[in-house]
Amino acid sequence: MTAKTIASLAILALFVAPSAHAADDSSLRFHGGAVEPASLTLPANTPIKLLVTNSGDTAVEFESFELHRERVVQPGQTITVYIPALAPGTYSFIDDFSNGAVKGEIVSR
């Protein structure tokens, strides 16, 4: 590899890799046409490692336009969604597979 390629990969890794300074894990659980908690409060200006569990019988899709995140979670599966440091505010999310019937919010304070 050339020095230019290595430098480019190093810069790319800064944007792709999750922060080593993420706060403790936070979690959401989808089950039976609902999500718990429906409102999750997280610290502002701190990257978060969000664990999303699907305890239901069918796949769900954690989707947030505001957070630019979209992940499918199969039944019985737990995935990790890395959330960047958020400015204070409220960020909505849905289970897109329920056509938006299952929804919640992340409140950053």
C-alpha positions as CSV (number, residue, x, y, z in Angstrom):
1,M,0.0,0.0,0.0
2,T,1.1,3.5,-0.7
3,A,1.4,6.1,2.1
4,K,-1.6,8.0,0.5
5,T,-3.8,4.9,0.6
6,I,-2.9,4.3,4.3
7,A,-3.6,7.9,5.2
8,S,-7.0,7.7,3.4
9,L,-7.9,4.5,5.2
10,A,-6.9,6.1,8.6
11,I,-9.1,9.1,7.9
12,L,-12.0,6.9,6.8
13,A,-11.7,4.8,10.0
14,L,-12.3,8.0,12.1
15,F,-15.7,8.4,10.5
16,V,-16.7,4.7,10.4
17,A,-15.3,3.3,13.7
18,P,-17.5,3.7,16.8
19,S,-16.0,6.0,19.5
20,A,-13.9,4.4,22.1
21,H,-15.5,6.9,24.6
22,A,-19.1,5.8,24.2
23,A,-21.3,5.9,27.3
24,D,-22.5,2.8,29.0
25,D,-24.8,0.6,27.0
26,S,-28.4,1.7,26.6
27,S,-31.1,-0.7,25.3
28,L,-34.5,-0.9,23.6
29,R,-36.6,-4.1,23.3
30,F,-39.2,-4.7,20.6
31,H,-41.9,-7.3,21.4
32,G,-45.6,-7.9,20.7
33,G,-46.1,-4.8,18.6
34,A,-44.5,-2.4,21.2
35,V,-41.1,-1.1,22.2
36,E,-39.7,-0.6,25.7
37,P,-39.0,2.0,26.7
38,A,-41.0,4.1,24.3
39,S,-39.0,7.1,25.5
40,L,-35.3,6.6,26.2
41,T,-33.3,9.4,27.8
42,L,-29.6,9.6,26.9
43,P,-26.9,12.0,27.9
44,A,-26.3,14.8,25.4
45,N,-23.0,15.3,23.6
46,T,-21.9,11.7,24.4
47,P,-21.7,8.8,21.9
48,I,-23.9,5.9,22.8
49,K,-23.8,2.2,22.1
50,L,-27.5,1.3,21.8
51,L,-28.5,-2.4,22.1
52,V,-31.7,-3.2,20.2
53,T,-33.4,-6.5,21.0
54,N,-36.2,-8.2,19.2
55,S,-38.1,-10.5,21.6
56,G,-41.0,-10.9,19.1
57,D,-41.8,-13.6,16.5
58,T,-41.2,-11.5,13.4
59,A,-38.4,-9.2,12.2
60,V,-38.4,-5.5,13.1
61,E,-36.6,-2.6,11.5
62,F,-35.2,0.0,13.8
63,E,-35.4,3.2,11.7
64,S,-34.7,6.8,12.5
65,F,-34.5,9.4,9.8
66,E,-33.2,12.0,12.3
67,L,-30.4,9.7,13.4
68,H,-29.7,8.3,9.9
69,R,-30.0,4.7,11.2
70,E,-31.8,1.8,9.7
71,R,-31.2,-1.8,10.9
72,V,-33.2,-5.0,10.7
73,V,-33.4,-7.1,13.8
74,Q,-34.4,-10.7,13.4
75,P,-36.5,-12.5,16.1
76,G,-34.4,-13.4,19.2
77,Q,-31.5,-11.2,18.0
78,T,-29.8,-8.3,19.7
79,I,-27.9,-5.8,17.6
80,T,-25.7,-2.8,18.4
81,V,-26.5,0.6,16.9
82,Y,-23.8,3.2,17.4
83,I,-25.4,6.7,18.1
84,P,-23.0,9.7,17.7
85,A,-22.9,12.4,20.3
86,L,-26.3,14.1,20.0
87,A,-27.2,17.7,20.6
88,P,-29.9,18.1,23.2
89,G,-33.3,17.3,21.6
90,T,-35.8,14.6,20.8
91,Y,-35.1,12.1,18.0
92,S,-37.9,9.8,16.9
93,F,-37.6,6.2,15.7
94,I,-40.0,3.5,14.4
95,D,-40.3,-0.1,13.5
96,D,-40.6,0.4,9.8
97,F,-41.9,-3.1,9.3
98,S,-45.0,-2.1,11.4
99,N,-45.6,0.8,8.9
100,G,-44.8,3.2,11.8
101,A,-47.4,1.8,14.2
102,V,-44.6,1.0,16.7
103,K,-42.7,4.2,17.5
104,G,-40.6,5.7,20.2
105,E,-38.2,8.5,20.9
106,I,-34.7,9.1,22.1
107,V,-34.4,12.2,24.3
108,S,-30.9,13.7,24.6
109,R,-30.3,15.9,27.6
